[in-house]
Amino acid sequence: MDFIPHTADDTARMLAAIGVERFEDLLADVPADLRATARPDIADGLSEQALWERLVAMSRKNAELVCFRGAGCYDHHIPAVVPSLLSRSEFLTGYTPYQAELSQGMLTTIYEYQSHIQRLTGMEVASASMYDGASALAEAALMTQRATGRGRVLISAGVSPRYREVVATYLSGIGTELVDVPLRNGVTDRDALAALVDDRVAGVLLQNPNFLGCIEDLAGLFAATRPDAAPAPFRVVAANPIALGILAAPGDLGADIVVGEGQPLGVPMSFGGPGVGFFATRMAHVRQMPGRLVGRTLDADGNEGFCLTFQTREQHIRREKATSNICSNQALLALANTLYLSSVGPDGLRRTAARCHQRATELARRVAALPGWEMAFDGPFFHEFAVRAPLPPERVNAALLDAGMLGGADLGAFRPEWKGLMLFCATERRTPEQIDALIHVLDGLR
């Protein structure tokens, strides 16, 4: 906000009206060690122009780093049309449509979003969006348990550790057992998966590309889940939407539920959030699907219109009787996804994905050629990869930070067995010159 009109008297009256004495009292729930205590270095009595110039000068202290880190949040180009249309007041200030059928414009954008996600994932129906990729996967795990009545869910060790924590939290409330499937050479161990699948398993949760950047053999893993069983466990895939520009859609390979994080599709990194989750499944399971669903219909006069369908809003507040307790959606960021996919089109998405893979392949080749550095796994990857560093990752990243770069994620912070590994990422935004600069820093470390 560039202008705050409240005088000191205005502020005092507002504080009195809500029953507190000072503004600081409103921050009581924020831990003291997280609050700024030093007053900004700004003199009193500055003119508006002088104040603005001082604030701009202070803002220049923020680092603008070249990003070589992924691990779930990615630095992709955002076409100018996305923020331009997203900032229109009817979208930016819109709230959840309680009288949904009167919000035809908003429902139209959500319907278009669902259509994009359906085509991208190869599924038959998609919801109006979820809060983020982690909660979308957790909702998928709950859905497998509801649909099968079984009490065990298998999750690959290649799924993001952050996602796994959210899934575990969701399942703990209903007593569902969460069982890890180990990795072999960076991907899900197919034999171990086959040995764990039995008639107690509700679903199998996978990620592709997985957290280590490796591309999973989904067709082979699906075959290991006893698809001929009655009923077979649900096959759930958390997919990277940009990677789907060049990888086969999980739905075409036999997935029952496809979820993921939509941040790469036109949403800024924003220091790690907010995100937007997508959720798609087969029509046979539509009534078990969490969240809202917008449908296209005809009114009494034969005019095309849109409405929320298959469920009423009230079902979300029926506690344990509800399909899900998510009673809203990320409409604004889902619109960003819609604008991104509409502007780049299928060919543009394919080119973006191919460029990501090209940049990452070049970076991996040059990193692995440095003395003491080696690839952690020898399988295919998309736009990020794990390497074993000859030095502690924190020292590597400190040197890169000094050079204006955000280095790879320290994988040892997620799992003890990944100690010494770093996860580097290169999207289509990374240039050959930036890759040269990173290699120069790494080569100089001893």
C-alpha positions as CSV (number, residue, x, y, z in Angstrom):
1,M,0.0,0.0,0.0
2,D,1.6,3.3,-1.1
3,F,-0.6,5.6,1.0
4,I,-2.1,5.0,4.5
5,P,-4.6,7.8,5.4
6,H,-5.0,7.1,9.1
7,T,-3.9,9.8,11.5
8,A,-2.6,9.0,15.0
9,D,-6.1,9.9,16.3
10,D,-7.7,7.5,13.8
11,T,-5.4,4.7,14.9
12,A,-6.1,5.3,18.6
13,R,-9.9,5.2,18.1
14,M,-9.6,1.9,16.1
15,L,-7.4,0.3,18.8
16,A,-9.9,1.4,21.5
17,A,-12.8,0.0,19.5
18,I,-11.2,-3.5,19.4
19,G,-10.0,-3.3,23.1
20,V,-6.2,-3.0,22.8
21,E,-4.0,-0.1,23.9
22,R,-1.1,-0.4,21.4
23,F,-0.6,-1.7,17.8
24,E,2.1,-4.0,19.3
25,D,-0.6,-5.8,21.2
26,L,-2.0,-7.1,17.9
27,L,1.4,-8.9,17.5
28,A,1.1,-10.9,20.7
29,D,0.8,-14.2,18.8
30,V,4.1,-13.6,16.9
31,P,7.1,-14.9,18.8
32,A,9.2,-12.1,20.2
33,D,12.4,-13.3,18.5
34,L,10.7,-13.0,15.1
35,R,9.6,-9.4,15.6
36,A,11.7,-6.5,14.3
37,T,12.8,-4.4,17.3
38,A,15.1,-1.8,15.6
39,R,13.4,1.3,14.2
40,P,14.1,1.7,10.5
41,D,16.8,4.3,9.7
42,I,14.4,6.9,8.5
43,A,14.4,10.5,9.8
44,D,11.3,12.2,11.0
45,G,9.5,14.9,8.9
46,L,10.6,13.7,5.5
47,S,8.7,14.9,2.4
48,E,6.9,12.2,0.4
49,Q,9.6,12.4,-2.3
50,A,12.4,12.1,0.2
51,L,10.8,9.2,2.0
52,W,10.1,7.3,-1.3
53,E,13.8,7.7,-2.3
54,R,15.0,6.5,1.0
55,L,12.7,3.4,0.9
56,V,13.9,2.6,-2.6
57,A,17.5,2.8,-1.5
58,M,16.8,0.5,1.4
59,S,15.0,-2.0,-0.9
60,R,18.2,-2.3,-3.0
61,K,19.7,-4.3,-0.1
62,N,17.5,-7.2,-1.1
63,A,19.5,-9.7,-3.0
64,E,18.4,-10.6,-6.5
65,L,20.0,-14.0,-6.9
66,V,20.3,-16.3,-9.9
67,C,18.3,-19.3,-8.8
68,F,19.8,-22.8,-9.2
69,R,17.5,-24.3,-6.6
70,G,14.2,-26.1,-7.1
71,A,13.1,-28.8,-4.6
72,G,9.4,-27.9,-5.1
73,C,9.4,-24.2,-6.0
74,Y,10.7,-23.2,-9.4
75,D,11.9,-20.1,-11.2
76,H,10.1,-20.0,-14.6
77,H,9.3,-17.2,-17.0
78,I,5.9,-15.7,-16.5
79,P,4.4,-14.2,-19.7
80,A,3.4,-10.5,-19.3
81,V,-0.2,-11.2,-20.0
82,V,-0.5,-13.3,-16.8
83,P,0.1,-10.5,-14.2
84,S,-1.6,-8.0,-16.4
85,L,-5.0,-9.8,-16.5
86,L,-4.6,-11.2,-13.0
87,S,-4.4,-7.7,-11.6
88,R,-7.8,-6.7,-12.9
89,S,-10.0,-5.7,-10.0
90,E,-12.8,-8.2,-10.8
91,F,-10.3,-11.0,-10.3
92,L,-7.9,-9.6,-7.8
93,T,-10.5,-8.5,-5.3
94,G,-13.0,-11.3,-5.9
95,Y,-14.0,-13.6,-3.1
96,T,-15.5,-17.1,-2.9
97,P,-18.8,-17.1,-4.8
98,Y,-21.4,-17.9,-2.1
99,Q,-24.1,-17.2,-4.7
100,A,-22.1,-19.1,-7.2
101,E,-24.5,-19.0,-10.2
102,L,-24.4,-15.2,-10.0
103,S,-20.6,-15.3,-10.5
104,Q,-20.6,-16.5,-14.1
105,G,-17.3,-14.8,-14.9
106,M,-15.5,-16.5,-12.1
107,L,-17.1,-19.8,-12.7
108,T,-16.1,-19.6,-16.4
109,T,-12.5,-19.1,-15.5
110,I,-12.6,-22.0,-13.1
111,Y,-14.2,-24.2,-15.8
112,E,-11.4,-23.3,-18.2
113,Y,-8.9,-24.1,-15.5
114,Q,-10.4,-27.5,-14.9
115,S,-10.4,-28.2,-18.6
116,H,-6.6,-27.3,-18.9
117,I,-5.7,-29.6,-15.9
118,Q,-7.9,-32.4,-17.3
119,R,-6.0,-32.3,-20.6
120,L,-2.6,-31.8,-19.0
121,T,-2.9,-34.8,-16.7
122,G,-4.8,-37.1,-19.1
123,M,-7.7,-37.5,-16.6
124,E,-11.5,-37.2,-17.1
125,V,-12.3,-34.6,-14.5
126,A,-10.5,-32.0,-12.4
127,S,-11.5,-30.0,-9.4
128,A,-11.6,-26.2,-9.0
129,S,-8.1,-26.3,-7.4
130,M,-6.6,-27.1,-4.0
131,Y,-4.6,-25.1,-1.5
132,D,-1.2,-26.4,-2.7
133,G,0.5,-29.5,-3.9
134,A,1.1,-31.0,-0.5
135,S,-2.5,-30.8,0.7
136,A,-3.7,-32.0,-2.7
137,L,-1.6,-35.2,-2.2
138,A,-2.9,-35.6,1.3
139,E,-6.5,-35.2,0.1
140,A,-5.8,-37.9,-2.5
141,A,-4.5,-40.2,0.2
142,L,-7.8,-39.6,2.2
143,M,-9.8,-40.3,-1.0
144,T,-8.1,-43.7,-1.6
145,Q,-9.0,-44.7,2.0
146,R,-12.7,-43.5,1.6
147,A,-13.1,-45.2,-1.7
148,T,-11.7,-48.6,-0.7
149,G,-12.4,-48.8,3.0
150,R,-8.8,-49.9,3.5
151,G,-6.5,-48.7,6.2
152,R,-3.0,-48.6,4.7
153,V,-1.4,-46.2,2.2
154,L,2.0,-46.8,0.5
155,I,4.2,-43.7,-0.2
156,S,7.4,-43.7,-2.2
157,A,10.5,-42.4,-0.5
158,G,10.9,-40.3,-3.6
159,V,7.9,-38.2,-2.7
160,S,8.9,-34.7,-1.3
161,P,9.6,-35.1,2.4
162,R,7.5,-31.9,2.9
163,Y,4.6,-33.5,1.1
164,R,5.1,-36.7,3.2
165,E,4.8,-34.7,6.4
166,V,1.5,-33.2,5.3
167,V,0.1,-36.6,4.2
168,A,1.1,-38.1,7.6
169,T,-0.6,-35.3,9.4
170,Y,-3.8,-35.8,7.5
171,L,-3.9,-39.6,7.9
172,S,-3.0,-39.5,11.6
173,G,-6.5,-38.3,12.5
174,I,-8.2,-41.3,11.0
175,G,-5.7,-44.0,12.0
176,T,-4.5,-44.9,8.5
177,E,-1.1,-46.5,8.4
178,L,1.5,-44.8,6.1
179,V,4.2,-47.1,4.8
180,D,7.4,-46.0,3.0
181,V,8.5,-47.7,-0.2
182,P,12.3,-47.5,-0.5
183,L,14.3,-46.2,-3.5
184,R,16.9,-47.9,-5.6
185,N,19.2,-45.8,-7.7
186,G,17.1,-42.7,-7.0
187,V,13.7,-44.1,-8.1
188,T,11.0,-46.2,-6.4
189,D,12.1,-49.8,-6.0
190,R,9.6,-51.8,-8.1
191,D,10.2,-55.1,-6.4
192,A,9.8,-53.6,-2.9
193,L,6.6,-52.0,-4.0
194,A,5.2,-55.3,-5.3
195,A,6.1,-57.0,-2.1
196,L,4.2,-54.4,0.0
197,V,1.0,-54.4,-2.1
198,D,-1.8,-56.5,-0.6
199,D,-5.5,-56.3,0.1
200,R,-5.0,-53.9,3.0
201,V,-3.6,-51.1,0.7
202,A,-5.9,-48.3,-0.3
203,G,-3.5,-46.4,-2.5
204,V,0.1,-46.0,-3.7
205,L,1.5,-42.4,-3.7
206,L,4.3,-41.6,-6.2
207,Q,5.9,-38.4,-7.5
208,N,7.1,-37.9,-11.0
209,P,9.7,-36.5,-11.5
210,N,10.4,-37.4,-7.9
211,F,12.0,-35.2,-5.3
212,L,15.5,-36.2,-6.3
213,G,14.7,-35.1,-9.9
214,C,14.6,-38.6,-11.3
215,I,12.0,-39.7,-13.7
216,E,10.0,-42.7,-12.4
217,D,8.9,-45.6,-14.6
218,L,5.2,-45.1,-13.9
219,A,4.0,-47.9,-16.2
220,G,6.3,-50.4,-14.5
221,L,5.3,-49.2,-11.0
222,F,1.6,-49.4,-11.9
223,A,2.1,-52.9,-13.1
224,A,3.6,-53.8,-9.7
225,T,0.4,-52.6,-7.9
226,R,-1.6,-55.7,-8.8
227,P,-4.0,-53.8,-11.2
228,D,-5.9,-57.1,-11.6
229,A,-6.9,-57.2,-8.0
230,A,-10.5,-56.4,-7.0
231,P,-10.5,-53.7,-6.1
232,A,-6.9,-52.6,-7.0
233,P,-5.3,-49.9,-4.9
234,F,-5.5,-46.4,-6.2
235,R,-2.5,-45.3,-8.1
236,V,-1.8,-41.6,-7.2
237,V,0.9,-39.4,-8.9
238,A,2.1,-36.0,-7.9
239,A,3.2,-34.6,-11.2
240,N,5.3,-31.5,-12.2
241,P,3.0,-29.7,-14.6
242,I,5.9,-28.3,-16.7
243,A,7.4,-31.8,-17.1
244,L,4.0,-32.9,-18.6
245,G,5.0,-30.9,-21.6
246,I,7.3,-33.7,-22.7
247,L,6.4,-36.6,-20.4
248,A,3.5,-38.9,-20.9
249,A,0.4,-37.9,-19.0
250,P,0.0,-40.1,-15.9
251,G,-3.7,-40.7,-16.8
252,D,-2.6,-42.1,-20.1
253,L,-0.4,-44.6,-18.2
254,G,-3.1,-45.7,-15.8
255,A,-3.1,-43.4,-12.9
256,D,-6.3,-43.1,-10.9
257,I,-5.6,-39.7,-9.3
258,V,-3.1,-37.0,-10.5
259,V,-2.2,-34.1,-8.2
260,G,0.5,-31.5,-8.1
261,E,1.7,-28.0,-7.4
262,G,0.7,-25.4,-10.0
263,Q,3.2,-22.8,-8.9
264,P,5.4,-23.3,-12.1
265,L,2.4,-22.3,-14.2
266,G,2.5,-18.5,-14.0
267,V,2.9,-18.1,-10.2
268,P,5.9,-16.2,-8.8
269,M,8.2,-18.0,-6.3
270,S,7.4,-15.4,-3.7
271,F,9.8,-16.7,-1.1
272,G,8.1,-20.1,-1.2
273,G,4.3,-19.3,-1.3
274,P,1.5,-19.2,-1.7
275,G,1.0,-22.1,-4.1
276,V,-2.0,-23.7,-5.8
277,G,-2.7,-27.4,-5.9
278,F,-4.4,-29.3,-8.8
279,F,-6.4,-32.4,-8.4
280,A,-7.7,-34.7,-11.2
281,T,-9.3,-38.1,-11.3
282,R,-11.6,-40.4,-13.3
283,M,-15.3,-39.8,-13.7
284,A,-16.1,-43.0,-11.8
285,H,-14.6,-41.4,-8.7
286,V,-16.0,-37.9,-9.1
287,R,-18.3,-38.0,-6.0
288,Q,-15.3,-38.9,-3.9
289,M,-13.2,-36.0,-5.2
290,P,-12.5,-33.3,-2.6
291,G,-13.2,-29.6,-3.3
292,R,-15.4,-27.7,-5.7
293,L,-16.3,-28.7,-9.2
294,V,-17.7,-26.3,-11.8
295,G,-19.9,-27.7,-14.5
296,R,-21.3,-26.3,-17.8
297,T,-25.0,-26.5,-18.3
298,L,-28.1,-24.9,-20.0
299,D,-30.6,-22.7,-18.3
300,A,-34.4,-22.9,-18.8
301,D,-34.1,-20.7,-21.9
302,G,-31.3,-22.8,-23.4
303,N,-28.5,-20.4,-22.6
304,E,-25.1,-21.8,-21.7
305,G,-24.2,-21.2,-18.0
306,F,-21.9,-22.5,-15.3
307,C,-22.7,-23.8,-11.8
308,L,-21.1,-25.7,-8.9
309,T,-22.1,-29.3,-9.4
310,F,-22.2,-32.8,-7.8
311,Q,-22.0,-31.4,-4.3
312,T,-23.4,-28.6,-2.2
313,R,-21.3,-26.2,-0.2
314,E,-23.0,-27.4,3.0
315,Q,-21.4,-30.8,2.6
316,H,-18.0,-29.4,3.5
317,I,-19.1,-28.6,7.1
318,R,-20.5,-32.0,8.0
319,R,-17.3,-33.0,9.8
320,E,-16.7,-36.7,9.4
321,K,-19.6,-37.2,7.0
322,A,-18.1,-34.8,4.5
323,T,-16.1,-35.9,1.5
324,S,-13.6,-33.3,2.4
325,N,-13.2,-30.3,4.7
326,I,-11.7,-28.1,1.9
327,C,-14.6,-25.7,1.3
328,S,-12.8,-23.1,-0.8
329,N,-10.2,-23.0,-3.6
330,Q,-7.2,-21.0,-4.9
331,A,-9.3,-19.2,-7.5
332,L,-6.8,-16.3,-8.2
333,L,-3.8,-18.5,-8.6
334,A,-5.8,-21.1,-10.5
335,L,-6.6,-18.2,-12.9
336,A,-2.9,-17.6,-13.2
337,N,-2.4,-21.2,-14.2
338,T,-5.2,-20.8,-16.7
339,L,-3.7,-17.6,-18.2
340,Y,-0.3,-19.2,-18.4
341,L,-1.5,-22.4,-20.2
342,S,-3.7,-20.4,-22.5
343,S,-0.9,-18.0,-23.5
344,V,1.9,-20.5,-24.1
345,G,-0.3,-23.2,-25.6
346,P,0.6,-26.9,-26.0
347,D,3.6,-26.1,-28.3
348,G,4.9,-23.4,-25.9
349,L,4.7,-25.7,-22.9
350,R,6.5,-28.4,-24.9
351,R,9.3,-26.0,-25.8
352,T,9.6,-24.7,-22.3
353,A,9.9,-28.3,-20.9
354,A,12.4,-29.2,-23.6
355,R,14.5,-26.1,-22.8
356,C,14.4,-26.9,-19.1
357,H,15.7,-30.4,-19.8
358,Q,18.4,-29.1,-22.1
359,R,19.7,-26.5,-19.6
360,A,19.7,-29.0,-16.7
361,T,21.4,-31.7,-18.9
362,E,24.2,-29.2,-19.8
363,L,24.6,-28.1,-16.2
364,A,24.7,-31.7,-14.9
365,R,27.3,-32.7,-17.5
366,R,29.6,-29.8,-16.6
367,V,29.2,-30.2,-12.8
368,A,30.0,-34.0,-13.0
369,A,33.1,-33.1,-15.0
370,L,34.6,-31.1,-12.1
371,P,37.2,-32.8,-9.9
372,G,35.5,-34.5,-6.9
373,W,31.9,-34.0,-8.1
374,E,29.8,-36.9,-9.3
375,M,26.2,-37.6,-10.2
376,A,24.4,-39.4,-7.4
377,F,22.2,-41.5,-9.8
378,D,22.6,-42.6,-13.4
379,G,18.9,-42.5,-14.5
380,P,17.1,-39.9,-16.5
381,F,16.0,-36.6,-14.9
382,F,14.0,-33.6,-16.0
383,H,15.2,-30.2,-14.8
384,E,16.9,-31.0,-11.5
385,F,19.4,-33.6,-10.4
386,A,21.3,-34.8,-7.3
387,V,25.1,-34.7,-7.2
388,R,27.6,-35.7,-4.5
389,A,29.7,-32.7,-3.5
390,P,33.4,-33.0,-2.5
391,L,32.7,-30.2,0.2
392,P,30.0,-29.7,2.7
393,P,26.9,-28.3,0.9
394,E,26.7,-25.3,3.3
395,R,30.2,-24.2,2.2
396,V,29.3,-24.6,-1.5
397,N,26.2,-22.6,-1.1
398,A,28.0,-19.9,0.9
399,A,30.5,-19.4,-2.0
400,L,27.6,-19.3,-4.5
401,L,25.7,-16.8,-2.4
402,D,28.8,-14.5,-2.4
403,A,28.7,-14.7,-6.2
404,G,25.0,-13.8,-6.4
405,M,23.6,-17.3,-6.8
406,L,21.2,-19.4,-4.9
407,G,22.8,-22.8,-4.9
408,G,21.4,-26.3,-4.8
409,A,19.3,-27.7,-1.9
410,D,21.2,-29.6,0.8
411,L,19.5,-33.0,0.6
412,G,21.0,-34.1,3.9
413,A,18.7,-31.7,5.6
414,F,15.7,-33.9,4.5
415,R,17.0,-37.5,5.0
416,P,20.2,-38.8,6.8
417,E,21.0,-41.1,3.9
418,W,21.2,-38.2,1.5
419,K,24.0,-36.5,3.5
420,G,26.5,-34.9,1.2
421,L,24.1,-34.7,-1.8
422,M,23.0,-31.4,-3.4
423,L,20.0,-30.9,-5.6
424,F,20.6,-28.5,-8.4
425,C,17.9,-27.1,-10.8
426,A,18.1,-25.3,-14.1
427,T,14.9,-24.1,-15.7
428,E,14.4,-22.4,-19.1
429,R,15.4,-19.1,-17.4
430,R,19.0,-20.1,-16.8
431,T,21.3,-18.9,-19.5
432,P,24.6,-20.4,-20.7
433,E,26.4,-17.4,-19.1
434,Q,24.8,-18.1,-15.7
435,I,25.8,-21.7,-16.0
436,D,29.4,-20.7,-16.8
437,A,29.4,-18.5,-13.7
438,L,28.2,-21.3,-11.4
439,I,30.8,-23.7,-12.9
440,H,33.5,-21.1,-12.3
441,V,32.6,-20.8,-8.6
442,L,32.4,-24.6,-8.1
443,D,35.7,-25.2,-9.9
444,G,37.4,-22.7,-7.6
445,L,36.4,-24.4,-4.4
446,R,39.0,-26.5,-2.8
